[in-house]
Amino acid sequence: MARLSQRGSVPPFHVMELLAAATRRAATHGDAIMLCVGQPSTPAPEPVRRRVAEAVQTQTLGYTEAKGILELRTTIADHYDRTYGVQVDPEQVVISSGSSGGFSTLLMAAFDAGATIAMTRPGYPAYRNTVHALGMNVLDLECGAAQRFQPSVEQLERLDVKPDGLIIASPANPTGTIIDPAELAAIARWCEANDVLLLSDEIYHGIGFGRPTATAWQTSREAVVLGSVSKFHSMTGWRLGWNLVPEHLVRRVELLQGNLAICAPAVSQVGAVAAFTSEAESELKGHVERYARNRQVVLDRLPEIGVTSFAPPDGAFYAYCDISHLTDDSQQWTLDILDRIGVALAPGIDFDPVDGHRFMRLSFCGSTDDLHVAFDRLAAAV
Ligand SMILES: Cc1ncc(COP(=O)(O)O)c(C=O)c1O
């Protein structure tokens, strides 16, 4: 048998195992409540669905230019102007297959194998795994609840090794915490001063509960900003994201994207234009109001299962909870809880290979009623 590459041996996304078990449970018992997945339970906004229905009838929807259709790139550039007062040249907007597609293309365009990329622990597992798969090294920034799971310039200053790149996410997965605008600006300036390429994951922007969010491009055009219609726009399966790319990197990203993916899905590009209309945005703000109500239920009811140590989420739809009073094996605990009471939660080891064994992530983007039922069952079970 031919020898296989190291690249393919990335760790699994453990929550997928939970999801498969929860789906089986739903089929056999009909009572599963999914608090393990990070995706809205709602479809794409109505204007998107209308636009796509019409486009499917009237347009060819073939390959687009590698960077994406100009109409969408201009729409996204306008969105930055309206939301943050930042003028963006549509030529620096590159549309990708989800922010995930943009992330791997960007890594390849900017770094060689052997590069060192810093990221928070806990953090989004695909970042760690993709960096490893591309032969790069991960530099962990250990960020505990006391620092609201987010890095600071002070922490970067203390590093023995200066990384080639730094990934931050605000609001973050799995914690929902936000980096305050002043700290984000300081991080962006530190990256510029130290020749570190900043990758600012802003895909949960729009889902916030009062704390202000800033974009890295308000401070530094040398940073890369990652955006997506997956979360706020409730369009995970449409696989549509974008990067704001520094001028010197645009052509490289474009060339790689053209070779690796040709372009992002044309039908999703056409639909996404309608996701930024005021009609779509008012529908989407209704979802955020539900997330805010759900967040309050989570904050009120977590103490019923003895969870008192967690950083209240500022955005996104997750709570990352210390469950060390309940287990030191989060993977087994989440499987047992699913088996006993039909509530699916994500084990912390997905997000933190070192300390995640004593954490779980709860996702509150579903219905408020389901959340209450899940807490009734959890409180009785533990
Ligand atoms: C922090 C973070 N970044 C990126 C992604 C990837 O999102 P997508 O590829 O759907 O844009 C996710 C998905 O859950 C995420 O949580």
The ligand as an ORCA input file, in Angstrom:
! r2SCAN-3c Opt
* xyz 0 1
  C     -14.394     30.703     15.411
  C     -14.817     30.076     14.120
  N     -14.137     30.403     13.002
  C     -14.459     29.871     11.803
  C     -15.495     28.954     11.682
  C     -15.800     28.404     10.318
  O     -16.969     28.959      9.818
  P     -17.424     28.934      8.274
  O     -16.418     28.156      7.503
  O     -18.768     28.302      8.270
  O     -17.453     30.373      7.852
  C     -16.224     28.577     12.814
  C     -17.320     27.604     12.716
  O     -17.941     27.197     13.658
  C     -15.866     29.153     14.057
  O     -16.537     28.846     15.176
*
